[in-house]
């Protein structure tokens, strides 16, 4: 966690965030705070380890599945854009986690992408893929 936080803080964030002159909150502020918390938490855990570590293959396969779904979602967004890809991605995730209630499925598939689009594109005036 210390190494990942340091990579984010010193390489990823400075090289992959844009500067905004008129904004009171710079785009890199929250990612920098998060990476500093990662570094501090990783150092604290390394210094004072608690408990034991057990590797769970079932849980790891599930994590890998969601990672692959995320990568596939990013690729799909690069092909057809956020507006079309986000509902597909949300549908897949909701079905895999076991959500079957029609009202929750419909609201998640429609309201979540619409809310993200409204917040990012309309309020923050930032482009989505």
N, C-alpha and C positions, 0 to 999 in steps of 0.2 A: 504494500500500500504506500509505503514511503517513496519507493521508486516510481510507482505510477503517478502519485501526486506531484512529484518533482518533474517528471516528464510533461505532465499537463501544464504545470505552472511556468516552466522555463522554455518549453518548446511549442507545444500544441496551442496554448492560448495566445501567446504573442504572435505566432505565425498564421493563425487561422481565425482571428476575430478582427472585425473592422473597427475603425475609429469613428466616433461620432462627435463632432465639435459642439453641437447645440444641445446635446442630451445631458441631463443632470446625472443620469446613471449610465455609465459607459457599458457597452456590450460585454466587456471582459471582466467587469467587477464581480458578478456572482460566480462565474467559473473560477476566478482566482480565489475567492473566499472558500469555495468548495474544495479546491485542490489543497489549500492550506489546512483545512480541517482533515482531509485525507492524510496529509503528511503527519500532522500532530497525532491523530488517532492511531495510525500505523506505528509511529514511534512509541506511543504509550503502550500499545498492545505488545510490541516487541520487548519493551523494557519490563513489563509486568504481565507475562502470559498467564492466563487462567484456563483451567479445563484441559481436556484432551481433544485431539483431532481424530475424527473417524471419517473415512471416505465412503460415501454412499453412491454406488453406481447408478441406482435408479434416479436419484435426485440429479446426478450429474448429466444423465441422458436427457432429462427434462430441461435442464438449463441449456444444454446444447441445442435441443429442439427449438427453444425460444430464441436463441442466438441466431440460428439459421433462418427462422421466420423473420427476424429483424433484418437480416442481410437481404433476404428475398424481398421484403417490403421496400427497402431502400432502392433495390434494383428496379422494382416495379414502379416506384415513384419517378425514377429517372426516365422510364419509358413512357408512362401515361400521365404523370403528374400527381400531385397530392390529392386533389379533389376526387379523382377516380380510384387511386390506390389505397387511400386511408380506410374507406369503408370495407374493402376486401380484406385488408390486413386485420382490422378490428374484428370482422366476422370470424376469421380463422382463429384468432386468439381466444375469442369468447367461446367458440365451440370447443376448442381444446381444453380450456379450463373447466368446462362442464356447464356453462350457462345455457339453459334451454327455455327459459321463460320468454315468450314472444315480446312482451312489452319491454323488458330489459334489452333484448337483442336489438329491437328496432330503435330504441332510444340510444343505445350505444353506437349502433351503426350509423345513425343519422345525426344525433345531437353532438357527439364527441368530435367528429371531424368538422362539423359546422362551427362549433365553439372554437376549436383550434384555428381554423381558417379566419374567423372573425377577430380573434385576439391578435394573431400574428400579422395577417395581411391588412386588416382594416385599422385596428387600434395602434399597433406598433409600426405599421407601414414597412414591413419587411417582406421580402418575397418568399414564397414557398415553392418547392420544386414542382 
